[in-house]
């Protein structure tokens, strides 16, 4: 009887832990607008998250969708990773390339705030990029 109780508690704990990742990913799925840290103008940056691991980052200028880059992502607790996707341009850390590992500062149904901690190669030199987004 004690073995069944222990197994039941362990199974419940595993189900709760497994459900947390799905909840975070469900909050991410959709279209997010990046909030600029300077005076907003006609250029807007959007991040489109899909179920699974697909992410498309694109720019809108004067209501026209311009360049878009496809990435893949993973969110696990307070860690958010962006990896190369179907598009794989050269990584340029000084150009604000989003690939790398981030700390999740806030994730709610309407706000997503992250701070970059590592470049894709694992280095941390000049890495702290802050990104804030609101869901649209």
C-alpha positions in Angstrom: 0.0 0.0 0.0 2.8 2.4 0.9 4.5 1.7 -2.5 1.3 2.7 -4.3 1.1 5.9 -2.3 4.7 6.7 -3.1 4.3 5.9 -6.8 1.1 8.1 -6.9 2.9 11.0 -5.3 5.9 10.7 -7.6 3.5 10.5 -10.6 1.6 13.6 -9.5 4.9 15.5 -9.0 6.1 14.5 -12.5 2.8 15.6 -14.1 2.9 19.0 -12.3 6.5 19.6 -13.5 5.7 18.5 -17.0 2.7 20.7 -17.2 4.7 23.8 -16.3 6.6 23.8 -19.6 3.5 23.4 -21.6 1.9 26.4 -19.8 4.9 28.6 -20.6 4.9 27.6 -24.2 1.2 28.2 -24.5 1.7 31.7 -23.2 4.3 32.3 -25.8 2.4 31.1 -28.8 1.2 34.1 -30.8 2.4 37.4 -32.2 4.5 39.7 -29.9 5.6 43.2 -30.6 9.1 44.2 -29.4 9.0 47.5 -27.4 11.8 49.8 -28.6 14.0 51.6 -26.0 14.1 54.7 -28.2 11.4 56.9 -29.6 9.1 54.7 -31.6 8.8 55.4 -35.3 7.3 53.6 -38.3 9.6 50.5 -37.9 8.1 47.8 -35.7 9.7 44.4 -34.9 7.4 41.4 -34.3 8.2 37.9 -33.0 5.8 35.1 -34.0 5.9 32.0 -31.8 4.4 28.8 -33.0 3.6 25.6 -31.1 6.6 23.3 -31.1 9.7 25.3 -31.6 9.3 27.6 -34.6 9.9 31.3 -34.2 9.8 34.0 -37.0 11.2 37.4 -36.3 10.1 40.1 -38.8 10.0 43.8 -39.4 7.1 46.0 -40.4 7.7 49.4 -42.0 4.8 51.6 -42.9 2.4 48.6 -42.5 4.4 46.5 -44.9 6.0 43.2 -43.7 9.6 43.2 -44.8 12.5 40.8 -43.9 11.8 37.8 -41.8 14.2 35.3 -40.2 13.2 31.8 -39.1 14.6 30.5 -35.8 13.8 27.7 -33.3 13.3 28.2 -29.6 13.0 26.3 -26.3 11.7 27.6 -23.0 12.4 25.7 -19.8 11.6 27.4 -16.5 13.6 30.6 -16.3 15.8 29.7 -19.4 14.8 30.7 -22.9 17.0 29.7 -25.8 16.9 30.8 -29.5 18.7 28.6 -32.0 19.3 28.7 -35.7 16.3 27.7 -37.7 15.6 27.3 -41.4 17.5 30.5 -42.0 21.0 30.6 -40.7 22.7 33.9 -41.4 26.1 34.5 -39.9 25.9 35.3 -36.1 26.7 39.0 -35.4 26.6 39.7 -31.7 27.0 43.5 -32.2 24.0 43.6 -34.5 21.5 42.5 -31.8 21.3 39.0 -33.2 18.7 37.2 -31.0 20.3 33.8 -31.0 21.6 32.7 -27.7 20.4 32.0 -24.1 18.2 34.3 -22.1 16.9 34.7 -18.6 13.1 35.0 -18.4 12.4 38.1 -16.3 8.7 38.0 -16.9 6.3 35.9 -18.9 2.6 36.6 -18.6 -0.4 36.4 -21.0 0.5 40.0 -22.2 4.2 40.7 -21.4 7.4 38.9 -22.1 10.7 40.3 -20.8 14.0 38.5 -21.3 17.7 39.3 -20.8 20.4 37.7 -22.8 23.0 35.7 -20.8 25.0 33.7 -23.4 25.9 33.9 -27.1 25.3 30.7 -29.1 28.9 29.6 -28.6 28.5 29.8 -24.8 30.6 33.0 -24.4 29.3 35.8 -22.2 31.4 38.9 -23.4 29.1 41.9 -23.9 26.1 39.7 -23.9 23.4 41.6 -21.8 20.7 42.4 -24.3 17.3 43.3 -22.8 14.2 42.6 -24.9 10.6 43.5 -23.8 7.6 42.5 -25.8 3.8 42.8 -25.6 1.3 40.4 -27.1 -0.7 41.6 -30.0 
